[in-house]
Amino acid sequence: MTMNSENNPKVTMLDVAKLCGVSYQTVSRVVNNSPEVSAKTRRLVLKAIKDLGYHPNQLARIFKTRHSSLLEVITFGVETFIPRELIIALGRAAVKHGYSLMFTDIPQDDPEEENRLYAHLDSGLCEGAILTAPVENKLFEKITLEPPPIPTIQIRNQKGSTAPSVIIDQYHGGQLAIQHLLELGHRQIAEIHAPLCYHEALSRHTAFLDALSAREISPVASIEAAEWMPQDGYLAARQLLDGGLYFSGLVTSNDYLALGAILALNERGLHIPEDISIIGFDDAPESAFYTPPLTTIRQDYDALGTESIDYLVDLINNQETSTHQRVLIPRLIIRRSTRVIDAIPVAGE
């Protein structure tokens, strides 16, 4: 008689052994992919596992092998700050190395959360962890100074960190954005930036100011959006337009802010790029399909995901792996939301 997991949700290896007429140890060898099982017996056991709907006890395997094949990605300070493209890239890279991923958010500093986190990381459930803190966070800083007993790396942290980490150079990306508008002849340039409590927003904003200052140009205006989403860009752009100041170029902290800003500009009768050139940041998949397609700065999340997992697995497999920061370089993607204008000379030109 064939059973299944719906009729018997507590199927064990012993049930598989009884159905096959083999020993418990033989089933265990098949589950653990031991070579000490004939091909015929392996096929028999695997068919029984499928028919019964048996799922190995992962915790038991962890205790026995001391390997969980599980990595954890932990975000500190906010809820779910990891772009979906990066989540996909991390997952793909983890599978390549034989690992699965779990994701945890720790949105607030909390002493009890700190104790739970250290106990969790010390439990052996995960073999390594990727840490990211987009804003200042005391628990993240403590873990940086007092690392847990498993290999960890940081991603999207601040440039220059001495912790094992992988980042995309946000400041360089911000410089690329403003330099593109300057090369097109724009001198009256405004900015909509995300809240500066975010490290990445601050780096991009600082690059914007530094690039203009180097040319002795003052920004027309710099408006802080409430968050990173299209509605925030829309409201910030309306605030910018209500100020009545003329600008020919607009830099935004990300593509979603640009999307909202484009709608606000269009509602005021302004066209992109005929009246205003606008540039985003991230190269979100949909940015190529904005109206018009958005000029932006591409962050290579595939490379970030791959480098991060590769580095963490190196640390897991080899304690002698050097600790350093790997820096990836973003690049300019030119589409149809920016155009050349006649430049107005400024000092130094």
MARROFI-368077 format. One record per residue (C-alpha): residue number from 1; residue in three letters; chain; x, y, z. Coordinates in steps of 0.5 Angstrom, whole numbers. Layout:
<nodes>
NODE   resi   resn   chain    east   north      up
NODE    NUM    ALA       A       X       Y       Z
...
</nodes>
This chain:
<nodes>
NODE   resi   resn   chain    east   north      up
NODE      1    MET       A       0       0       0
NODE      2    THR       A       3       7      -2
NODE      3    MET       A       2      12       3
NODE      4    ASN       A       4      20       2
NODE      5    SER       A       5      26       6
NODE      6    GLU       A      -2      28       6
NODE      7    ASN       A      -5      22       9
NODE      8    ASN       A       2      21      14
NODE      9    PRO       A       5      28      15
NODE     10    LYS       A      10      24      20
NODE     11    VAL       A      14      20      15
NODE     12    THR       A      21      18      17
NODE     13    MET       A      27      14      15
NODE     14    LEU       A      24       8      18
NODE     15    ASP       A      18       8      14
NODE     16    VAL       A      22       9       8
NODE     17    ALA       A      26       3      10
NODE     18    LYS       A      20      -2      11
NODE     19    LEU       A      17       0       4
NODE     20    CYS       A      23      -2       1
NODE     21    GLY       A      25      -8       5
NODE     22    VAL       A      32      -5       7
NODE     23    SER       A      35      -3      13
NODE     24    TYR       A      35       4      16
NODE     25    GLN       A      42       5      15
NODE     26    THR       A      41       4       8
NODE     27    VAL       A      36       9       7
NODE     28    SER       A      41      14      11
NODE     29    ARG       A      46      13       6
NODE     30    VAL       A      42      14       0
NODE     31    VAL       A      39      21       4
NODE     32    ASN       A      46      23       5
NODE     33    ASN       A      49      21      -2
NODE     34    SER       A      54      16       0
NODE     35    PRO       A      57      12      -5
NODE     36    GLU       A      56       5      -1
NODE     37    VAL       A      49       4      -4
NODE     38    SER       A      48       0     -11
NODE     39    ALA       A      45       4     -16
NODE     40    LYS       A      39      -1     -16
NODE     41    THR       A      38       0      -9
NODE     42    ARG       A      39       7      -9
NODE     43    ARG       A      33       8     -15
NODE     44    LEU       A      29       3     -10
NODE     45    VAL       A      30       8      -4
NODE     46    LEU       A      29      14      -8
NODE     47    LYS       A      22      12     -11
NODE     48    ALA       A      20      10      -4
NODE     49    ILE       A      22      17      -1
NODE     50    LYS       A      18      20      -7
NODE     51    ASP       A      12      16      -6
NODE     52    LEU       A      12      17       1
NODE     53    GLY       A      13      24       1
NODE     54    TYR       A      19      24       6
NODE     55    HIS       A      23      30       7
NODE     56    PRO       A      30      29      11
NODE     57    ASN       A      30      32      18
NODE     58    GLN       A      35      38      17
NODE     59    LEU       A      36      39      24
NODE     60    ALA       A      38      32      25
NODE     61    ARG       A      43      33      19
NODE     62    ILE       A      46      39      22
NODE     63    PHE       A      48      36      28
NODE     64    LYS       A      51      30      25
NODE     65    THR       A      55      33      19
NODE     66    ARG       A      56      40      23
NODE     67    HIS       A      54      43      16
NODE     68    SER       A      47      47      15
NODE     69    SER       A      48      49       8
NODE     70    LEU       A      45      55      10
NODE     71    LEU       A      47      62       9
NODE     72    GLU       A      43      68      12
NODE     73    VAL       A      42      75      10
NODE     74    ILE       A      41      80      16
NODE     75    THR       A      39      87      15
NODE     76    PHE       A      39      92      20
NODE     77    GLY       A      36      99      22
NODE     78    VAL       A      30      98      17
NODE     79    GLU       A      25      93      14
NODE     80    THR       A      27      90       7
NODE     81    PHE       A      32      94       4
NODE     82    ILE       A      35      89      -1
NODE     83    PRO       A      33      90      -8
NODE     84    ARG       A      29      84     -11
NODE     85    GLU       A      35      84     -17
NODE     86    LEU       A      40      83     -11
NODE     87    ILE       A      36      78      -8
NODE     88    ILE       A      35      74     -14
NODE     89    ALA       A      43      74     -15
NODE     90    LEU       A      45      72      -8
NODE     91    GLY       A      40      66      -9
NODE     92    ARG       A      43      64     -15
NODE     93    ALA       A      50      65     -13
NODE     94    ALA       A      48      61      -6
NODE     95    VAL       A      45      55     -10
NODE     96    LYS       A      52      55     -15
NODE     97    HIS       A      56      53      -8
NODE     98    GLY       A      50      48      -5
NODE     99    TYR       A      47      53       0
NODE    100    SER       A      40      56       1
NODE    101    LEU       A      39      63       4
NODE    102    MET       A      34      66       9
NODE    103    PHE       A      33      73      10
NODE    104    THR       A      32      77      17
NODE    105    ASP       A      30      84      18
NODE    106    ILE       A      32      87      25
NODE    107    PRO       A      29      94      24
NODE    108    GLN       A      30      97      31
NODE    109    ASP       A      36      97      36
NODE    110    ASP       A      34      93      42
NODE    111    PRO       A      38      89      47
NODE    112    GLU       A      33      83      47
NODE    113    GLU       A      34      83      40
NODE    114    GLU       A      41      83      41
NODE    115    ASN       A      41      77      45
NODE    116    ARG       A      37      73      41
NODE    117    LEU       A      41      75      35
NODE    118    TYR       A      48      73      38
NODE    119    ALA       A      45      66      40
NODE    120    HIS       A      42      65      33
NODE    121    LEU       A      48      66      30
NODE    122    ASP       A      52      62      35
NODE    123    SER       A      47      56      34
NODE    124    GLY       A      50      53      28
NODE    125    LEU       A      44      54      24
NODE    126    CYS       A      47      58      19
NODE    127    GLU       A      54      57      16
NODE    128    GLY       A      55      64      15
NODE    129    ALA       A      52      71      14
NODE    130    ILE       A      52      77      10
NODE    131    LEU       A      50      84      14
NODE    132    THR       A      48      90      11
NODE    133    ALA       A      46      97      15
NODE    134    PRO       A      43     102      10
NODE    135    VAL       A      43     107      16
NODE    136    GLU       A      46     108      23
NODE    137    ASN       A      45     102      27
NODE    138    LYS       A      48     101      34
NODE    139    LEU       A      47      93      34
NODE    140    PHE       A      50      93      27
NODE    141    GLU       A      56      97      29
NODE    142    LYS       A      57      92      35
NODE    143    ILE       A      57      86      31
NODE    144    THR       A      62      90      27
NODE    145    LEU       A      67      91      33
NODE    146    GLU       A      65      84      36
NODE    147    PRO       A      64      79      30
NODE    148    PRO       A      60      73      32
NODE    149    PRO       A      63      66      32
NODE    150    ILE       A      61      65      24
NODE    151    PRO       A      64      68      18
NODE    152    THR       A      61      74      16
NODE    153    ILE       A      61      80      11
NODE    154    GLN       A      58      86      10
NODE    155    ILE       A      55      89       3
NODE    156    ARG       A      53      96       1
NODE    157    ASN       A      57      99       7
NODE    158    GLN       A      61     105       7
NODE    159    LYS       A      67     106       3
NODE    160    GLY       A      73     105       6
NODE    161    SER       A      71     100      12
NODE    162    THR       A      76      95      14
NODE    163    ALA       A      71      89      15
NODE    164    PRO       A      70      84      10
NODE    165    SER       A      65      87       5
NODE    166    VAL       A      63      88      -2
NODE    167    ILE       A      60      95      -4
NODE    168    ILE       A      58      99     -11
NODE    169    ASP       A      62     106     -11
NODE    170    GLN       A      56     110      -9
NODE    171    TYR       A      60     117      -9
NODE    172    HIS       A      63     115     -16
NODE    173    GLY       A      56     113     -19
NODE    174    GLY       A      54     120     -16
NODE    175    GLN       A      60     124     -20
NODE    176    LEU       A      58     120     -26
NODE    177    ALA       A      51     123     -26
NODE    178    ILE       A      52     130     -25
NODE    179    GLN       A      58     130     -30
NODE    180    HIS       A      54     127     -35
NODE    181    LEU       A      49     133     -35
NODE    182    LEU       A      55     138     -35
NODE    183    GLU       A      58     135     -41
NODE    184    LEU       A      51     136     -44
NODE    185    GLY       A      52     143     -43
NODE    186    HIS       A      47     144     -37
NODE    187    ARG       A      49     149     -31
NODE    188    GLN       A      42     150     -28
NODE    189    ILE       A      42     143     -24
NODE    190    ALA       A      37     141     -19
NODE    191    GLU       A      37     135     -14
NODE    192    ILE       A      32     131     -11
NODE    193    HIS       A      35     126      -6
NODE    194    ALA       A      33     121      -1
NODE    195    PRO       A      33     122       6
NODE    196    LEU       A      41     123       8
NODE    197    CYS       A      40     118      14
NODE    198    TYR       A      41     113       9
NODE    199    HIS       A      49     112       7
NODE    200    GLU       A      48     111       0
NODE    201    ALA       A      43     117      -1
NODE    202    LEU       A      49     121       3
NODE    203    SER       A      54     119      -2
NODE    204    ARG       A      50     121      -8
NODE    205    HIS       A      48     127      -5
NODE    206    THR       A      56     129      -3
NODE    207    ALA       A      58     127     -10
NODE    208    PHE       A      53     132     -13
NODE    209    LEU       A      55     138      -9
NODE    210    ASP       A      63     136     -10
NODE    211    ALA       A      62     136     -17
NODE    212    LEU       A      58     142     -18
NODE    213    SER       A      63     146     -13
NODE    214    ALA       A      69     143     -17
NODE    215    ARG       A      66     147     -23
NODE    216    GLU       A      64     153     -19
NODE    217    ILE       A      57     152     -20
NODE    218    SER       A      52     152     -15
NODE    219    PRO       A      46     148     -15
NODE    220    VAL       A      39     151     -16
NODE    221    ALA       A      36     147     -11
NODE    222    SER       A      36     140      -7
NODE    223    ILE       A      30     137      -4
NODE    224    GLU       A      30     132       0
NODE    225    ALA       A      24     126      -1
NODE    226    ALA       A      21     123       5
NODE    227    GLU       A      23     116       2
NODE    228    TRP       A      25     113      -4
NODE    229    MET       A      19     111      -8
NODE    230    PRO       A      15     114     -14
NODE    231    GLN       A      10     118     -10
NODE    232    ASP       A      16     121      -6
NODE    233    GLY       A      19     124     -12
NODE    234    TYR       A      13     126     -15
NODE    235    LEU       A      12     130      -8
NODE    236    ALA       A      19     133      -8
NODE    237    ALA       A      18     135     -15
NODE    238    ARG       A      12     139     -14
NODE    239    GLN       A      16     142      -8
NODE    240    LEU       A      21     144     -13
NODE    241    LEU       A      17     147     -18
NODE    242    ASP       A      13     151     -13
NODE    243    GLY       A      19     154     -12
NODE    244    GLY       A      19     158     -18
NODE    245    LEU       A      27     157     -20
NODE    246    TYR       A      29     155     -27
NODE    247    PHE       A      33     149     -28
NODE    248    SER       A      35     145     -34
NODE    249    GLY       A      37     139     -31
NODE    250    LEU       A      35     134     -25
NODE    251    VAL       A      39     129     -21
NODE    252    THR       A      35     124     -17
NODE    253    SER       A      37     119     -12
NODE    254    ASN       A      34     113     -15
NODE    255    ASP       A      30     111     -21
NODE    256    TYR       A      23     111     -17
NODE    257    LEU       A      24     118     -15
NODE    258    ALA       A      25     120     -22
NODE    259    LEU       A      19     116     -24
NODE    260    GLY       A      15     120     -20
NODE    261    ALA       A      18     127     -22
NODE    262    ILE       A      17     126     -29
NODE    263    LEU       A      10     125     -28
NODE    264    ALA       A      10     132     -23
NODE    265    LEU       A      14     135     -29
NODE    266    ASN       A       9     133     -34
NODE    267    GLU       A       3     135     -30
NODE    268    ARG       A       6     142     -31
NODE    269    GLY       A       7     142     -38
NODE    270    LEU       A      14     141     -38
NODE    271    HIS       A      17     135     -43
NODE    272    ILE       A      23     130     -42
NODE    273    PRO       A      28     132     -44
NODE    274    GLU       A      26     138     -49
NODE    275    ASP       A      25     142     -43
NODE    276    ILE       A      28     138     -37
NODE    277    SER       A      34     133     -37
NODE    278    ILE       A      33     128     -32
NODE    279    ILE       A      38     122     -29
NODE    280    GLY       A      36     117     -24
NODE    281    PHE       A      40     112     -21
NODE    282    ASP       A      40     104     -20
NODE    283    ASP       A      38     102     -27
NODE    284    ALA       A      32      99     -25
NODE    285    PRO       A      29      94     -30
NODE    286    GLU       A      23      98     -31
NODE    287    SER       A      27     104     -32
NODE    288    ALA       A      28     103     -40
NODE    289    PHE       A      21     103     -41
NODE    290    TYR       A      19     110     -37
NODE    291    THR       A      17     115     -42
NODE    292    PRO       A      22     117     -44
NODE    293    PRO       A      27     111     -43
NODE    294    LEU       A      31     114     -37
NODE    295    THR       A      38     115     -37
NODE    296    THR       A      41     113     -30
NODE    297    ILE       A      47     110     -27
NODE    298    ARG       A      47     102     -27
NODE    299    GLN       A      49      98     -21
NODE    300    ASP       A      51      91     -22
NODE    301    TYR       A      47      87     -17
NODE    302    ASP       A      49      81     -21
NODE    303    ALA       A      56      82     -20
NODE    304    LEU       A      55      84     -12
NODE    305    GLY       A      51      78     -11
NODE    306    THR       A      56      73     -14
NODE    307    GLU       A      62      77     -11
NODE    308    SER       A      59      77      -4
NODE    309    ILE       A      57      70      -4
NODE    310    ASP       A      64      68      -7
NODE    311    TYR       A      67      72      -2
NODE    312    LEU       A      63      69       4
NODE    313    VAL       A      64      62       2
NODE    314    ASP       A      72      63       1
NODE    315    LEU       A      71      65       9
NODE    316    ILE       A      67      59      11
NODE    317    ASN       A      72      54       7
NODE    318    ASN       A      79      58       9
NODE    319    GLN       A      80      61      15
NODE    320    GLU       A      86      64      12
NODE    321    THR       A      82      68       7
NODE    322    SER       A      84      76       7
NODE    323    THR       A      79      81      10
NODE    324    HIS       A      79      87       5
NODE    325    GLN       A      73      91       2
NODE    326    ARG       A      72      89      -5
NODE    327    VAL       A      69      95      -9
NODE    328    LEU       A      65      95     -16
NODE    329    ILE       A      64     101     -20
NODE    330    PRO       A      58     103     -23
NODE    331    ARG       A      57     106     -30
NODE    332    LEU       A      53     111     -34
NODE    333    ILE       A      47     108     -38
NODE    334    ILE       A      45     113     -43
NODE    335    ARG       A      38     113     -46
NODE    336    ARG       A      33     119     -48
NODE    337    SER       A      31     123     -42
NODE    338    THR       A      37     127     -43
NODE    339    ARG       A      40     132     -48
NODE    340    VAL       A      45     137     -50
NODE    341    ILE       A      43     144     -49
NODE    342    ASP       A      47     150     -51
NODE    343    ALA       A      52     151     -44
NODE    344    ILE       A      52     158     -41
NODE    345    PRO       A      60     159     -39
NODE    346    VAL       A      62     159     -32
NODE    347    ALA       A      68     161     -28
NODE    348    GLY       A      74     156     -30
NODE    349    GLU       A      71     154     -37
</nodes>
